[in-house]
Amino acid sequence: MTGHASKFLTVAGLAVGALATAFSVTPAAAQAWQPTKAVTFVIPAGTGGGADQMARFIQGVVTKHNLMPQPMVVINKAGGAGAEGFLDMKASPRDPHKIVITLSNLFTTPMATGTPFSWKDLTPVAMLALDQFVLWVNAETNYRTAQDYLNAIKGGSDKQFKMGGTGSKQEDQIITVALERLTGGKKLTYVPFAGGGAVAVQLVGKHVDSTVNNPIEAVSQWKAGALRPLCLFDAKRSVYTAKVTSSMAWSDIPTCKESGLNVEYQMLRGVFTTSGVTAAQVNYYVELFKKVMATDDWKKFMEDGAFNQTFMTGDQFKKWVEANDKLHHDLMKEAGFLATN
């Protein structure tokens, strides 16, 4: 690996993991507000992907346990790599009845497209978790390890192997660019799809050779024996030891670094509301999500999706977002993905 590549990968691993410590608590006295009408939960991504699954799961838990006095309505606004959803939030200042689930396109979409939007146009509420990425291949292939697949890419022709991913110039393609630094100059053909659900289906159908889907986006196909995980893009293995298939748990998947691919990347799963809301309105949602996270439903969801259970609110969450905004700017600049390039 060249020094240039090492810089690219190390920065990604360190910055994403930074500040993952205890969360701050807003005084209960500040909670003097609650919704007076339905709350719209915006998903700036397509159906079937990780963000969509998490938002709809939260809606189900809130309804099941009667955690809100008003209904929560989930709506997908995926156009323009999520720009549709973010611009809708930006255009609704001081509206506490709108929240949005965020992923890395919070950073990548405005940088890649020039869309006039920034996370600063929203109000941070809470980080719910960090989502992992796994290198997946079709289970019928002969690739048993990440190194097997890397060697095949090195031995093939340029752009022979197809990597399926969600969107363009977003996290899946950023990871793909990082992997290309290890293939001896061979490029992958990156094939974008609308969401992680579609990506998994394309890999099952052998229309692409690999994906870097989140665990929750491919776990059903793994359980069915259609897909094979090769490595986890994290500094350490998953903490979840219960068997997912007859022979493997999430913790049995080696890290990509263990496998000779020094690439790390985790993605935000957080919630923001609109700009100009009050502290009491933000605190209402912080307390709501604490109630969601206290349920057995949530704990099972976290394990099933192999999430890194990191929760942040307040200034700590804001500092994390600021650091990762800079991280993604640096990564996308190096990859040539910025709209100004």
Backbone as numpy.savetxt, mean C-alpha at the origin, in Angstrom:
# Nx Ny Nz CAx CAy CAz Cx Cy Cz
26.03 -5.36 -7.05 25.18 -4.17 -7.05 26.06 -2.93 -7.05
25.71 -1.96 -7.84 26.48 -0.73 -7.90 26.18 0.12 -6.69
27.07 1.10 -6.41 26.82 2.02 -5.32 25.57 2.81 -5.54
25.29 3.15 -6.79 24.08 3.92 -7.14 22.83 3.14 -6.76
22.82 1.85 -7.10 21.65 1.03 -6.78 21.49 0.89 -5.28
22.61 0.71 -4.58 22.53 0.55 -3.12 21.90 1.75 -2.47
22.26 2.95 -2.95 21.67 4.17 -2.40 20.17 4.17 -2.60
19.74 3.83 -3.78 18.31 3.83 -4.12 17.53 2.91 -3.19
18.06 1.73 -2.94 17.32 0.72 -2.19 17.38 0.97 -0.69
18.53 1.40 -0.20 18.68 1.62 1.23 17.80 2.76 1.70
17.76 3.83 0.94 16.91 4.96 1.31 15.46 4.53 1.42
15.01 3.69 0.46 13.62 3.22 0.50 13.34 2.46 1.77
14.25 1.56 2.14 14.02 0.75 3.31 14.02 1.54 4.60
14.96 2.47 4.74 15.08 3.21 5.98 13.96 4.19 6.18
13.62 4.94 5.14 12.63 6.00 5.32 11.24 5.46 5.57
10.89 4.37 4.89 9.55 3.83 5.09 9.39 3.27 6.49
10.48 2.73 7.05 10.39 2.16 8.39 10.53 3.18 9.50
10.90 4.41 9.17 11.15 5.41 10.20 9.90 5.79 10.96
10.08 6.14 12.19 9.04 6.71 13.04 7.92 5.72 13.37
8.14 4.43 13.17 7.09 3.44 13.47 7.13 3.08 14.95
6.66 4.00 15.78 6.67 3.79 17.21 5.29 4.06 17.77
5.22 4.35 19.05 3.92 4.51 19.72 3.15 5.69 19.17
1.82 5.63 19.28 0.99 6.70 18.74 0.57 7.65 19.84
0.30 8.89 19.42 -0.15 9.90 20.38 -1.65 9.79 20.58
-2.12 10.27 21.71 -3.54 10.17 22.03 -4.10 11.57 22.23
-5.15 11.89 21.51 -5.83 13.16 21.67 -6.72 13.11 22.90
-6.73 14.15 23.73 -7.58 14.13 24.93 -9.03 13.83 24.60
-9.65 12.97 25.40 -11.03 12.58 25.15 -11.97 13.77 25.21
-11.57 14.78 25.95 -12.43 15.96 26.09 -12.64 16.67 24.75
-11.70 16.46 23.83 -11.81 17.14 22.53 -12.90 16.53 21.66
-13.36 15.32 22.02 -14.35 14.65 21.19 -15.76 15.13 21.53
-16.13 16.22 20.91 -17.45 16.79 21.15 -18.26 16.84 19.86
-17.77 16.15 18.83 -18.43 16.17 17.52 -18.69 14.74 17.08
-19.77 14.54 16.35 -20.02 13.28 15.68 -20.79 13.56 14.40
-20.74 12.65 13.43 -21.38 12.89 12.14 -22.88 13.11 12.27
-23.41 14.01 11.46 -24.84 14.28 11.45 -25.50 13.79 10.16
-24.67 13.22 9.27 -25.18 12.63 8.03 -24.20 11.54 7.60
-24.51 10.86 6.54 -23.66 9.76 6.07 -22.24 10.25 5.80
-21.27 9.42 6.16 -19.86 9.72 5.91 -19.43 9.01 4.63
-18.88 9.76 3.70 -18.37 9.20 2.45 -16.92 8.79 2.63
-16.63 7.54 2.37 -15.27 7.00 2.49 -14.75 6.80 1.07
-13.87 7.67 0.62 -13.36 7.67 -0.75 -12.18 6.72 -0.88
-12.20 5.92 -1.95 -11.07 5.04 -2.28 -10.46 5.54 -3.59
-9.25 6.11 -3.55 -8.64 6.62 -4.77 -7.91 5.50 -5.53
-8.61 4.40 -5.75 -8.05 3.22 -6.40 -9.20 2.34 -6.88
-8.87 1.35 -7.69 -9.89 0.49 -8.27 -10.40 -0.57 -7.30
-11.40 -1.30 -7.75 -11.99 -2.35 -6.92 -11.08 -3.57 -6.86
-11.11 -4.26 -5.73 -10.37 -5.50 -5.59 -8.96 -5.37 -5.04
-8.41 -4.14 -5.07 -7.06 -3.93 -4.57 -7.03 -3.80 -3.05
-5.82 -3.60 -2.51 -5.66 -3.55 -1.07 -6.41 -2.42 -0.40
-6.38 -1.22 -0.99 -7.09 -0.08 -0.41 -8.59 -0.32 -0.42
-9.08 -0.84 -1.53 -10.51 -1.12 -1.66 -10.95 -2.16 -0.63
-10.16 -3.21 -0.48 -10.52 -4.27 0.47 -10.51 -3.75 1.90
-9.51 -2.92 2.24 -9.44 -2.41 3.61 -10.60 -1.46 3.90
-10.89 -0.54 2.99 -11.97 0.41 3.22 -13.31 -0.30 3.38
-13.57 -1.27 2.53 -14.85 -1.99 2.61 -14.90 -2.87 3.86
-13.77 -3.39 4.28 -13.74 -4.15 5.52 -14.05 -3.24 6.70
-13.45 -2.06 6.74 -13.71 -1.11 7.82 -15.19 -0.74 7.85
-15.76 -0.49 6.68 -17.19 -0.19 6.61 -18.00 -1.32 7.23
-17.63 -2.55 6.93 -18.35 -3.70 7.47 -18.23 -3.82 8.97
-17.04 -3.55 9.52 -16.83 -3.62 10.96 -17.61 -2.52 11.67
-17.58 -1.31 11.11 -18.32 -0.19 11.69 -19.81 -0.50 11.74
-20.33 -1.09 10.67 -21.74 -1.42 10.62 -22.07 -2.58 11.57
-21.26 -3.61 11.54 -21.49 -4.79 12.38 -21.54 -4.46 13.86
-20.62 -3.59 14.29 -20.51 -3.26 15.71 -21.20 -1.94 16.07
-21.92 -1.37 15.09 -22.67 -0.13 15.34 -21.79 0.95 15.96
-20.67 1.23 15.31 -19.68 2.15 15.87 -19.90 3.61 15.49
-20.85 3.86 14.58 -21.15 5.24 14.17 -22.65 5.47 14.19
-23.08 6.71 14.49 -24.51 7.01 14.50 -25.09 7.19 13.09
-24.20 7.34 12.11 -24.60 7.53 10.71 -23.94 6.47 9.84
-24.51 6.18 8.67 -23.89 5.17 7.79 -22.58 5.64 7.18
-21.74 4.69 6.82 -20.50 4.96 6.10 -20.68 4.44 4.67
-20.51 5.31 3.70 -20.72 4.96 2.29 -19.38 4.95 1.58
-19.00 3.79 1.04 -17.72 3.64 0.37 -17.90 3.87 -1.13
-16.98 4.66 -1.70 -17.07 4.97 -3.13 -15.68 4.97 -3.75
-15.54 4.30 -4.90 -14.26 4.27 -5.63 -14.18 5.46 -6.58
-13.09 6.19 -6.50 -12.79 7.27 -7.45 -11.36 7.07 -7.92
-11.19 6.14 -8.86 -9.86 5.67 -9.25 -9.26 6.41 -10.43
-10.04 7.24 -11.12 -9.56 7.88 -12.35 -8.28 8.66 -12.16
-7.41 8.59 -13.18 -6.16 9.33 -13.14 -5.24 8.85 -12.04
-5.15 7.52 -11.85 -4.30 6.94 -10.81 -4.66 7.45 -9.43
-5.95 7.67 -9.21 -6.43 8.14 -7.92 -6.62 9.64 -7.83
-6.20 10.37 -8.86 -6.32 11.83 -8.84 -7.78 12.26 -8.68
-8.69 11.50 -9.27 -10.12 11.81 -9.16 -10.55 11.88 -7.70
-10.14 10.90 -6.91 -10.51 10.88 -5.50 -9.86 11.99 -4.70
-8.57 12.21 -4.94 -7.86 13.25 -4.20 -8.38 14.65 -4.53
-8.67 14.90 -5.80 -9.19 16.21 -6.19 -10.58 16.44 -5.62
-11.35 15.36 -5.51 -12.67 15.47 -4.89 -12.54 15.88 -3.43
-11.58 15.31 -2.74 -11.34 15.68 -1.34 -10.85 17.12 -1.24
-9.95 17.49 -2.13 -9.41 18.85 -2.12 -10.52 19.88 -2.34
-11.49 19.52 -3.17 -12.58 20.44 -3.51 -13.67 20.49 -2.44
-13.44 19.80 -1.32 -14.46 19.75 -0.26 -13.90 20.21 1.09
-13.33 21.41 1.16 -12.73 21.85 2.42 -13.77 21.97 3.53
-13.30 21.72 4.75 -14.14 21.87 5.95 -15.35 20.94 5.94
-15.22 19.80 5.26 -16.30 18.82 5.24 -15.86 17.58 6.03
-16.22 17.48 7.29 -15.80 16.34 8.10 -16.55 15.05 7.78
-17.50 15.12 6.87 -18.26 13.94 6.48 -17.64 13.24 5.27
-16.38 13.59 4.96 -15.64 12.92 3.90 -14.28 12.49 4.44
-13.96 11.23 4.25 -12.63 10.72 4.58 -12.12 9.94 3.37
-10.81 9.74 3.30 -10.21 9.03 2.17 -9.17 8.06 2.71
-9.15 6.85 2.17 -8.08 5.90 2.51 -6.92 6.18 1.57
-5.71 6.18 2.12 -4.56 6.56 1.32 -3.57 5.41 1.18
-2.89 5.42 0.07 -1.82 4.49 -0.24 -0.69 5.31 -0.84
0.27 4.69 -1.48 1.41 5.46 -1.97 1.05 6.44 -3.07
-0.10 6.25 -3.71 -0.46 7.23 -4.75 -0.79 8.60 -4.17
-0.90 8.68 -2.85 -0.99 9.98 -2.20 0.22 10.82 -2.59
1.37 10.16 -2.75 2.61 10.85 -3.13 2.87 10.75 -4.63
2.72 9.53 -5.18 3.18 9.29 -6.54 2.30 9.93 -7.61
0.99 9.98 -7.39 0.10 10.50 -8.44 0.36 11.96 -8.78
0.40 12.88 -7.81 0.71 14.26 -8.19 2.11 14.43 -8.77
3.06 13.65 -8.28 4.43 13.77 -8.80 4.54 13.27 -10.24
3.83 12.19 -10.55 3.94 11.57 -11.87 3.08 12.27 -12.92
1.98 12.84 -12.49 1.02 13.39 -13.45 0.97 14.91 -13.48
1.52 15.54 -12.44 1.41 17.00 -12.36 0.05 17.46 -11.88
-0.77 16.52 -11.40 -2.08 16.88 -10.85 -1.90 17.89 -9.71
-2.66 19.00 -9.74 -2.51 20.03 -8.71 -3.07 19.61 -7.36
-2.35 18.70 -6.73 -2.79 18.16 -5.45 -1.58 17.77 -4.63
-1.67 17.94 -3.31 -0.65 17.51 -2.38 -1.34 16.98 -1.13
-0.65 16.12 -0.39 -1.22 15.64 0.87 -1.51 16.80 1.81
-0.84 17.92 1.60 -1.07 19.10 2.44 -2.44 19.73 2.19
-3.13 19.29 1.12 -4.49 19.74 0.86 -5.51 18.96 1.69
-5.03 18.02 2.49 -5.87 17.20 3.34 -5.45 17.34 4.81
-6.21 16.73 5.69 -5.86 16.70 7.11 -5.57 15.26 7.52
-4.34 14.96 7.97 -4.02 13.60 8.39 -4.87 13.18 9.60
-5.37 11.95 9.56 -6.14 11.41 10.68 -5.33 10.32 11.38
-5.03 9.22 10.66 -4.30 8.12 11.29 -3.68 7.20 10.26
-2.51 6.67 10.60 -1.96 5.52 9.89 -2.58 4.28 10.52
-3.21 3.46 9.70 -3.86 2.24 10.20 -2.91 1.05 10.19
-1.99 1.04 9.23 -1.04 -0.07 9.11 -0.08 0.27 7.97
0.97 -0.52 7.87 1.84 -0.48 6.70 1.63 -1.79 5.95
1.45 -1.68 4.65 1.18 -2.86 3.84 2.47 -3.37 3.21
2.59 -4.68 3.15 3.77 -5.32 2.60 3.64 -5.54 1.09
4.74 -5.87 0.47 4.77 -6.27 -0.93 5.49 -7.61 -1.03
4.97 -8.45 -1.90 5.54 -9.79 -2.11 5.79 -9.97 -3.60
6.90 -10.60 -3.94 7.17 -10.98 -5.32 6.47 -12.31 -5.57
5.50 -12.29 -6.49 4.69 -13.48 -6.79 4.98 -13.99 -8.21
4.89 -15.31 -8.38 4.91 -15.91 -9.71 3.79 -16.94 -9.77
3.49 -17.40 -10.96 2.50 -18.46 -11.13 3.06 -19.76 -10.54
2.22 -20.50 -9.81 2.68 -21.71 -9.12 3.10 -22.82 -10.09
2.72 -22.71 -11.34 3.10 -23.75 -12.31 4.48 -23.53 -12.90
5.12 -22.41 -12.57 6.47 -22.16 -13.07 7.49 -22.96 -12.25
8.73 -22.97 -12.73 9.80 -23.68 -12.04 10.56 -22.79 -11.07
10.14 -21.54 -10.89 10.85 -20.63 -10.01 10.49 -20.92 -8.56
11.45 -21.42 -7.80 11.21 -21.76 -6.40 11.71 -20.67 -5.45
12.65 -19.88 -5.93 13.21 -18.79 -5.12 13.27 -17.52 -5.95
13.43 -16.40 -5.27 13.57 -15.12 -5.98 14.82 -15.12 -6.85
15.85 -15.80 -6.38 17.10 -15.87 -7.16 16.89 -16.66 -8.44
16.05 -17.71 -8.38 15.71 -18.47 -9.61 15.11 -17.53 -10.65
14.17 -16.72 -10.20 13.49 -15.82 -11.14 14.44 -14.76 -11.65
15.27 -14.20 -10.75 16.24 -13.19 -11.16 17.20 -13.75 -12.20
17.65 -14.98 -12.00 18.57 -15.61 -12.97 17.90 -15.82 -14.32
16.60 -16.15 -14.29 15.88 -16.33 -15.56 15.81 -15.02 -16.33
15.56 -13.92 -15.60 15.52 -12.61 -16.25 16.87 -12.28 -16.85
17.92 -12.52 -16.07 19.28 -12.24 -16.56 19.60 -13.06 -17.80
19.10 -14.30 -17.85 19.41 -15.18 -18.97 18.49 -15.02 -20.17
17.42 -14.25 -20.00 16.48 -14.04 -21.10 16.83 -12.84 -21.94
15.98 -12.53 -22.88 16.20 -11.36 -23.72 15.64 -10.12 -23.03
16.09 -8.97 -23.46 15.64 -7.72 -22.84 14.13 -7.56 -22.99
13.45 -7.23 -21.89 12.00 -7.01 -21.85 11.19 -8.27 -22.11
11.83 -9.44 -22.01 11.11 -10.70 -22.24 10.09 -10.96 -21.13
10.46 -10.66 -19.89 9.61 -10.99 -18.75 8.69 -9.82 -18.40
7.43 -10.16 -18.14 6.42 -9.13 -17.87 6.10 -9.06 -16.38
6.14 -7.84 -15.86 5.77 -7.59 -14.47 4.43 -6.85 -14.46
3.41 -7.49 -13.87 2.11 -6.84 -13.76 2.06 -5.99 -12.50
1.39 -4.84 -12.60 1.31 -3.96 -11.44 0.11 -3.04 -11.50
-0.17 -2.39 -10.38 -1.27 -1.44 -10.31 -0.80 -0.07 -10.78
-1.39 0.45 -11.85 -1.08 1.78 -12.33 0.32 1.92 -12.89
0.61 3.13 -13.34 1.93 3.47 -13.88 2.60 4.50 -13.00
3.91 4.37 -12.86 4.72 5.31 -12.08 4.24 5.39 -10.63
3.71 4.26 -10.15 3.30 4.14 -8.76 4.18 3.10 -8.08
3.79 2.69 -6.87 4.67 1.86 -6.06 5.09 0.57 -6.76
4.19 -0.11 -7.47 4.55 -1.37 -8.12 5.64 -1.16 -9.18
5.55 -0.07 -9.90 6.56 0.19 -10.93 7.85 0.70 -10.30
7.75 1.41 -9.18 8.96 1.83 -8.47 9.75 0.61 -8.03
9.05 -0.39 -7.48 9.73 -1.63 -7.06 10.32 -2.35 -8.28
9.58 -2.33 -9.39 10.07 -2.97 -10.62 11.37 -2.33 -11.08
11.43 -1.00 -11.04 12.67 -0.29 -11.42 13.81 -0.69 -10.48
13.50 -0.83 -9.18 14.52 -1.24 -8.22 15.05 -2.63 -8.56
14.16 -3.54 -8.94 14.57 -4.90 -9.30 15.44 -4.89 -10.56
15.13 -4.01 -11.48 15.89 -3.94 -12.74 17.35 -3.58 -12.51
17.64 -2.99 -11.38 19.03 -2.65 -11.07 19.85 -3.88 -10.72
19.16 -5.02 -10.58 19.83 -6.25 -10.18 19.84 -7.30 -11.29
19.37 -6.94 -12.48 19.17 -7.93 -13.54 20.26 -7.89 -14.62
21.37 -7.25 -14.32 22.46 -7.21 -15.29 22.14 -6.42 -16.54
21.32 -5.40 -16.39 20.98 -4.54 -17.53 19.73 -4.93 -18.28
19.13 -6.07 -17.91 17.90 -6.50 -18.58 16.70 -5.76 -17.99
15.84 -5.26 -18.86 14.63 -4.57 -18.43 13.45 -5.53 -18.42
12.51 -5.24 -17.52 11.24 -5.95 -17.50 10.21 -5.15 -18.28
9.24 -5.82 -18.85 8.11 -5.13 -19.48 7.06 -4.94 -18.40
6.85 -3.71 -18.00 5.88 -3.42 -16.94 4.50 -3.25 -17.57
3.52 -4.01 -17.07 2.16 -3.98 -17.61 1.21 -3.47 -16.52
0.65 -2.27 -16.69 -0.22 -1.70 -15.65 -1.67 -2.18 -15.75
-2.28 -2.35 -14.59 -3.70 -2.70 -14.51 -4.37 -1.77 -13.51
-5.70 -1.81 -13.45 -6.45 -0.84 -12.66 -6.32 -1.06 -11.15
-6.10 -2.31 -10.73 -6.02 -2.59 -9.30 -5.38 -3.93 -9.03
-5.05 -4.17 -7.74 -4.37 -5.40 -7.37 -5.16 -6.66 -7.64
-6.49 -6.56 -7.59 -7.32 -7.72 -7.90 -7.12 -8.17 -9.33
-7.13 -7.22 -10.24 -6.92 -7.54 -11.66 -5.50 -8.06 -11.89
-4.54 -7.52 -11.17 -3.15 -7.95 -11.31 -3.01 -9.43 -10.96
-3.63 -9.84 -9.85 -3.55 -11.24 -9.43 -4.19 -12.16 -10.46
-5.32 -11.75 -11.00 -6.01 -12.56 -12.01 -5.14 -12.73 -13.26
-4.45 -11.68 -13.66 -3.58 -11.74 -14.84 -2.41 -12.70 -14.63
-1.91 -12.76 -13.39 -0.81 -13.68 -13.12 -1.31 -15.12 -13.10
-2.48 -15.34 -12.54 -3.07 -16.68 -12.56 -3.26 -17.14 -14.00
-3.67 -16.22 -14.86 -3.89 -16.54 -16.27 -2.63 -16.57 -17.12
-1.48 -16.33 -16.49 -0.17 -16.36 -17.16 -0.03 -15.28 -18.23
-0.76 -14.18 -18.06 -0.62 -13.06 -18.99 0.56 -12.17 -18.62
1.05 -12.33 -17.39 2.30 -11.70 -16.95 3.11 -12.78 -16.24
4.40 -12.51 -16.04 5.28 -13.51 -15.44 5.44 -13.35 -13.94
5.17 -12.15 -13.43 5.34 -11.91 -12.01 4.55 -10.67 -11.62
4.37 -10.50 -10.30 3.75 -9.30 -9.75 4.42 -8.99 -8.42
4.16 -7.78 -7.92 4.62 -7.42 -6.57 3.40 -7.00 -5.74
2.35 -7.76 -5.84 1.10 -7.47 -5.15 1.26 -7.50 -3.63
0.38 -6.74 -2.95 0.29 -6.84 -1.50 -0.22 -8.23 -1.11
0.08 -8.69 0.09 -0.39 -10.02 0.52 -1.89 -10.22 0.36
-2.68 -9.22 0.79 -4.13 -9.38 0.76 -4.68 -9.47 -0.66
-3.91 -8.95 -1.63 -4.38 -8.94 -3.02 -4.17 -10.27 -3.72
-3.36 -11.14 -3.13 -3.06 -12.41 -3.79 -3.22 -13.62 -2.87
-3.66 -13.39 -1.63 -3.71 -14.51 -0.68 -4.71 -15.58 -1.10
-5.83 -15.20 -1.68 -6.81 -16.22 -2.07 -6.27 -17.11 -3.18
-5.52 -16.51 -4.11 -4.92 -17.31 -5.19 -3.77 -18.17 -4.67
-3.09 -17.69 -3.61 -2.04 -18.49 -2.97 -2.67 -19.70 -2.28
-3.74 -19.45 -1.52 -4.43 -20.54 -0.84 -4.94 -21.58 -1.83
-5.35 -21.11 -3.01 -5.89 -22.01 -4.02 -4.79 -22.76 -4.78
-3.54 -22.42 -4.50 -2.43 -23.11 -5.15 -2.09 -22.58 -6.52
-2.63 -21.41 -6.88 -2.40 -20.87 -8.21 -1.16 -19.97 -8.28
-0.80 -19.34 -7.15 0.35 -18.44 -7.12 1.37 -18.92 -6.10
2.61 -18.47 -6.29 3.71 -18.81 -5.37 4.43 -17.53 -4.94
4.57 -17.31 -3.62 5.34 -16.17 -3.15 6.83 -16.50 -3.13
7.65 -15.58 -3.64 9.09 -15.83 -3.66 9.84 -15.08 -2.57
9.45 -13.83 -2.30 10.12 -13.09 -1.24 9.30 -11.89 -0.82
9.59 -11.39 0.39 8.89 -10.27 1.00 9.80 -9.05 0.99
9.27 -7.91 0.53 10.08 -6.69 0.43 10.11 -5.94 1.77
10.67 -6.56 2.77 10.78 -5.95 4.09 12.13 -6.33 4.68
12.55 -5.61 5.75 13.84 -5.87 6.37 13.84 -7.17 7.17
12.65 -7.60 7.61 12.56 -8.84 8.37 11.31 -9.60 7.95
11.29 -10.86 8.29 10.16 -11.72 7.90 8.88 -11.32 8.64
7.77 -11.75 8.11 6.48 -11.50 8.73 6.42 -12.15 10.11
5.65 -11.54 11.01 5.48 -12.09 12.36 4.36 -13.12 12.42
3.63 -13.32 11.33 2.46 -14.20 11.35 2.87 -15.64 11.05
2.70 -16.52 12.03 3.21 -17.90 11.93 2.14 -18.96 11.65
0.86 -18.56 11.66 -0.20 -19.53 11.36 -0.14 -19.92 9.88
-0.38 -21.19 9.60 -0.31 -21.67 8.23 -1.40 -21.04 7.37
-1.02 -20.52 6.22 -1.96 -19.96 5.25 -2.34 -21.04 4.24
-1.33 -21.78 3.81 -1.56 -22.95 2.98 -1.24 -24.18 3.83
-1.31 -25.34 3.23 -1.04 -26.56 3.99 0.40 -26.64 4.47
1.29 -25.89 3.81 2.71 -26.03 4.15 3.41 -24.72 4.53
2.75 -23.56 4.31 3.46 -22.30 4.51 2.64 -21.28 5.29
3.33 -20.52 6.12 2.78 -19.34 6.78 3.43 -18.11 6.16
2.88 -16.93 6.46 3.52 -15.70 5.96 4.97 -15.64 6.43
5.23 -16.11 7.65 6.58 -16.06 8.21 7.56 -16.98 7.49
7.06 -17.90 6.68 7.94 -18.80 5.94 8.46 -18.18 4.65
7.89 -17.05 4.26 8.37 -16.38 3.04 9.64 -15.62 3.39
10.76 -15.90 2.73 12.00 -15.19 3.05 11.93 -13.73 2.61
12.71 -12.90 3.24 12.80 -11.52 2.77 13.55 -11.53 1.44
13.31 -10.50 0.65 14.01 -10.42 -0.63 15.52 -10.26 -0.41
15.88 -9.57 0.67 17.31 -9.41 0.99 17.94 -10.76 1.29
17.22 -11.61 2.04 17.71 -12.97 2.29 17.97 -13.70 0.98
17.15 -13.38 -0.01 17.19 -14.08 -1.30 18.16 -13.43 -2.29
18.89 -12.42 -1.83 19.86 -11.78 -2.71 19.33 -10.60 -3.49
18.09 -10.16 -3.18 17.50 -8.99 -3.82 17.35 -7.90 -2.76
18.30 -6.99 -2.69 18.31 -5.99 -1.63 17.34 -4.86 -1.93
16.04 -5.17 -1.81 14.98 -4.21 -2.09 13.98 -4.25 -0.95
13.66 -3.09 -0.39 12.67 -2.99 0.68 11.67 -1.89 0.33
10.38 -2.16 0.61 9.36 -1.14 0.37 8.08 -1.54 1.10
7.52 -0.61 1.86 6.21 -0.81 2.49 5.32 0.38 2.15
4.02 0.17 2.20 3.09 1.19 1.74 2.12 1.62 2.84
1.84 2.89 2.86 0.90 3.46 3.81 -0.52 2.96 3.57
-1.17 2.58 4.65 -2.62 2.41 4.67 -3.12 3.34 5.76
-3.54 4.51 5.36 -3.95 5.52 6.32 -5.22 6.22 5.92
-5.69 7.11 6.78 -6.92 7.85 6.52 -6.67 9.34 6.72
-7.20 10.13 5.80 -7.17 11.58 5.87 -8.60 12.09 5.76
-8.83 13.30 6.21 -10.09 13.97 5.94 -9.79 15.27 5.20
-10.78 16.10 5.00 -10.60 17.30 4.21 -9.86 18.38 5.00
-9.42 19.41 4.32 -8.72 20.51 4.97 -9.69 21.36 5.78
-9.16 22.06 6.79 -9.96 23.02 7.54 -10.91 22.44 8.56
-10.82 21.15 8.83 -11.70 20.55 9.85 -11.16 20.87 11.24
-11.97 20.65 12.26 -11.57 20.97 13.62 -10.86 19.79 14.28
-10.16 20.08 15.38 -9.48 19.02 16.13 -10.47 17.99 16.65
-11.65 18.45 17.05 -12.66 17.54 17.57 -13.15 16.58 16.48
-13.25 17.08 15.25 -13.69 16.24 14.13 -12.63 15.19 13.78
-11.36 15.60 13.79 -10.28 14.63 13.56 -10.28 13.58 14.67
-10.43 14.04 15.90 -10.38 13.12 17.04 -11.51 12.11 17.00
-12.67 12.51 16.47 -13.78 11.56 16.35 -13.34 10.34 15.55
-12.67 10.60 14.41 -12.24 9.51 13.55 -11.09 8.72 14.17
-10.18 9.39 14.88 -9.12 8.67 15.58 -9.72 7.66 16.55
-10.69 8.12 17.33 -11.33 7.23 18.29 -12.12 6.13 17.60
-12.75 6.46 16.47 -13.49 5.45 15.71 -12.56 4.32 15.26
-11.41 4.70 14.72 -10.49 3.68 14.21 -9.86 2.87 15.34
-9.69 3.48 16.50 -9.22 2.70 17.66 -10.24 1.62 18.01
-11.52 1.97 17.94 -12.57 0.99 18.21 -12.56 -0.13 17.17
-12.38 0.24 15.91 -12.29 -0.76 14.84 -11.12 -1.71 15.11
-9.97 -1.13 15.48 -8.75 -1.92 15.66 -8.81 -2.80 16.91
-9.73 -2.50 17.82 -9.87 -3.31 19.04 -10.71 -4.56 18.81
-11.34 -4.68 17.65 -12.20 -5.84 17.38 -11.39 -7.05 16.95
-11.93 -8.22 17.20 -11.30 -9.45 16.73 -11.31 -9.50 15.20
-12.31 -8.87 14.60 -12.40 -8.84 13.13 -11.14 -8.19 12.55
-10.76 -7.07 13.13 -9.59 -6.33 12.63 -8.31 -7.15 12.81
-8.19 -7.77 13.99 -6.99 -8.56 14.26 -6.84 -9.70 13.26
-7.94 -10.32 12.91 -7.89 -11.40 11.91 -7.55 -10.83 10.53
-8.14 -9.67 10.21 -7.86 -9.02 8.92 -6.38 -8.69 8.79
-5.77 -8.20 9.87 -4.35 -7.87 9.87 -3.50 -9.12 9.62
-3.87 -10.22 10.28 -3.09 -11.45 10.10 -3.31 -12.05 8.72
-4.55 -12.07 8.25 -4.84 -12.64 6.93 -4.09 -11.89 5.83
-3.92 -10.57 6.01 -3.24 -9.76 5.00 -1.78 -9.50 5.31
-1.26 -10.10 6.38 0.15 -9.98 6.76 0.60 -8.53 6.88
-0.24 -7.70 7.49 0.08 -6.28 7.64 1.10 -6.04 8.75
1.90 -4.99 8.58 2.74 -4.45 9.64 1.85 -3.55 10.48
1.57 -3.94 11.73 0.58 -3.24 12.54 1.19 -2.01 13.23
1.35 -0.97 12.46 1.86 0.29 12.97 0.74 1.33 12.92
0.47 1.97 14.04 -0.61 2.96 14.14 -0.03 4.28 14.60
-0.35 5.35 13.90 0.12 6.69 14.26 -0.98 7.70 14.08
-0.95 8.74 14.90 -1.85 9.88 14.75 -1.06 11.16 15.05
-1.73 12.30 14.91 -1.16 13.56 15.34 0.13 13.95 14.64
1.00 14.64 15.38 2.25 15.16 14.81 3.16 14.04 14.33
3.13 12.91 15.03 3.99 11.81 14.62 3.61 11.31 13.23
2.32 11.16 12.98 1.86 10.73 11.66 2.22 11.78 10.61
2.03 13.04 10.95 2.35 14.11 10.00 3.83 14.09 9.63
4.70 13.86 10.61 6.14 13.80 10.33 6.46 12.61 9.45
5.79 11.48 9.69 6.01 10.31 8.84 5.61 10.61 7.40
4.47 11.27 7.23 4.00 11.61 5.88 4.99 12.56 5.20
5.47 13.55 5.92 6.44 14.50 5.37 7.70 13.76 4.89
8.20 12.83 5.73 9.40 12.08 5.37 9.18 11.22 4.14
8.00 10.61 4.03 7.74 9.73 2.90 7.38 10.49 1.63
6.90 11.70 1.77 6.71 12.56 0.60 8.07 12.84 -0.05
9.05 13.15 0.78 10.41 13.39 0.27 11.01 12.12 -0.29
10.81 11.00 0.42 11.31 9.71 -0.06 10.81 9.41 -1.46
9.52 9.54 -1.68 8.95 9.21 -2.99 9.41 10.19 -4.06
9.59 11.44 -3.69 10.13 12.41 -4.66 11.52 11.97 -5.11
12.36 11.57 -4.16 13.72 11.16 -4.50 13.72 9.89 -5.34
12.89 8.91 -4.98 12.83 7.67 -5.73 12.32 7.90 -7.15
11.28 8.71 -7.27 10.68 8.94 -8.59 11.59 9.81 -9.47
12.31 10.71 -8.85 13.27 11.51 -9.62 14.36 10.60 -10.19
14.86 9.70 -9.34 15.92 8.79 -9.79 15.41 7.84 -10.87
14.15 7.45 -10.78 13.58 6.54 -11.77 13.13 7.25 -13.05
13.15 8.59 -13.02 12.70 9.36 -14.19 11.19 9.43 -14.32
10.47 9.33 -13.19 9.02 9.29 -13.21 8.36 10.63 -12.93
9.12 11.64 -12.57 8.50 12.93 -12.24 7.94 13.59 -13.50
6.80 14.25 -13.36 6.15 14.89 -14.50 7.02 15.96 -15.11
7.93 16.52 -14.32 8.79 17.60 -14.81 10.00 17.10 -15.55
10.24 15.74 -15.49 11.42 15.18 -16.17 11.24 15.18 -17.68
